[in-house]
């Protein structure tokens, strides 16, 4: 069993899943408010944890379906137990080996793509899963420009690919995405890095054709 999966199985059992929601909830909510969900849409959450983003998206009136995937089976079990809408679907898989017939309007990933064995392979798969004109929103606090969070890999003792903002943009461009970035800061946070750097969101849009 790989160490990333093992770690997240443990987190599902010791309450860290709820802590992740608390830690990331404010910036994720702030970011999601900038997206226009004015047409019927489908949504995929990569690394959904206990399903808190999936639930949030399922409440959008134009949401047709929202799928959450996670490589931790215990996270998926938790998410299924909390499910409260027929729009929600949870699958135990990682993005690289996900086998899914449909395509999505939006793909979201918060603090999960850097755990993939290969970010390039994960991005290629997401690109295929998106409809033309669809967007990937990748949020991360762990990037080399943010010196405080760059230490996380040593603390966690699991595979985490550390890259700069510039390198993330290159990954997206090389996959075929049109790329933008957005920094979402929490100016009231007690943590200096949350006020100064905040969460980096890399936004990739798949060209129409």
N, C-alpha and C positions, 0 to 999 in steps of 0.2 A: 504493500500500500504506500502511495507516495506521501511525503511529509506534509504537503500542503493540505491534502484531503484529511489526513489525520488531525492536523491542527484545527481545521474548521469543524470537524466532527466534535472535537473537544469543546470548542467555543459554543457550539449549539447546546451542549450539555451544561456548561458552566455560566451561562448568562451573558456571554460576550456578544451574542447575536443582537440582543437588546441594546447593549452598549454601543455597537456599531451604528444602530439606528439613531441613538442619541448624539453620537459624535458627528455623524454626517448629515443628519436630518435637516438641519437649518440651511446649510449651503446647497444641498440637493434640492430642497423645496424652492429656494430662491432661484436656482437655475431652471428648474422645470416651469416656473412661472413665466420664463422668457420664451417658452416654446408655444407656438400656436397650434392648438388641437381643435381647429375649427371645422375640420372635415373628418368623415369616418376614417379610423386608422387602426392598424395592428402594431403591437409593441413587443419587443423582446428585451428582457433584463438578464444580462450575462453576469453570473455571480450574484444571484438574487438573495442569498442568505435566508433569513426567515420570511422573506416575501413582502417586506414593508413598502418597497417602491411599487411592486406589482399591485398591491391593494390600493395605493394612492392613484395609480393610473387607471385602474378598473372603475374608479368613481367618475372619471371623465365621461360626459354623456355621449361623446362621439367614439369612445373606445369600443371596438368590435371584439377584440381578443387581446389578452396580454399573457405572454408566456414567460415564466421565470425558470432559469436553469442554474444549477450549482453542482460542483463536483463533490460536495459533501452531502451524502445521503441523509445524514441526521438533520442538516439544515432544511432539506427538501421535505422531510417528514414533518418538521415543525411548521413549515410554510403551508403544507396541505391541511394541517390541523387548524390553522388560523384562517383558512380560505372562507370567504363569505360572498363570493359572486361566481356565477357560472361562466363569466368572462375569463376567469383566472385559470391558468394551467401551469403545473409545475413538473419539471422533468429532471431526473437525476442524470446529468451528463456534463462534460466540459464542452466548450465551444468547438474545439478542434474536431471532436468526434460526434458532434450533434448531427443527427439524421432527421431532417424535417422537410416536409414537402412544400409547405407554403413559403411566402416571402413577406417581409415586414416593411412597414413605413418608417418605423423608428427602431433603432437598437440602442440600448443604454448599458453602460458598464461603469460601476463606481468601485474604485479600488480593487479591480480584479484582473484586468488584462496583463498586468506585470507579473502575475503568477503563472501565466501560460508557459508551456515549454518553449514555444516560439511565438513571439508577438507577431511576426510576419505571417505565420501560418494562421493564427487566430484572426488577424485583420483580413486576410484573403477570404476566409470562411464567412466572416461578417459581410464583406462586400458582396459575396454571392447571395447571401440571405436577404439583402436589401433590395427593395424595388427601385427601379431607376428614379432618381429624384429624392430617394429616401436618405435619412441621416443617421449617423452614429454619433452618440454623445459619450465620450470617454472621460470620466472624472478621476483625478488622482491628487492626493496630497503628497505622494512619494515621488519626488523628481529632484534631480541633482541641484537645480537652482535654489531649492529650499533646503539649506544646509541642515536644519534641525531634523527634518523627517528623513533625510538621506541615511541617517544612522539606523533606521528601523530594521533593515535586513540583518544587521549584526545582532540586534536584540531578539528578533524573531527566530533566527537560525533556520530559516527555510528559504527556498529559491524565490527571489524577488529581483526582477530585472530593473536596474536603476538607469534612467535616461533623463537627459535634459529636455526642456521645452522644445528646443530646436530639433533634437533627435526624434521626439514624438511626432512633430510636424512632418519630418522627412519620412518616417514610417508610413504615415497616412498618405502623403503625396505619392510615394512609390507604389502604394496599393492601387492608386487610381482615384483617390478621393480629392475633392475640392476642399481645402482646409482653412479653418478659422480657429482661433483660441479665445478663451474667456477666463479671466481670473475672478473667482467669486470669493470675496473676503468677508470675514465676520469681524466688523470693527469694534464690537462690544466684547469680544472674547478676551479672557484673561491671558490666553497664550499669544505671545508676540507674533509667532509665525502665522497664526490664523488671521491676525490683523494686517500683517505686511504682505504675505504671499497668498494665503488662502488656498482654495482648491483650484487646480488647473483643469479646465475642461477643454479637450481637443474635440472639435466638431468637424466631422467628415461628411460631406454630401456626395452621394453617388451621382455622376452626371446623368442627365436624362437619357442620352443615347450617344 
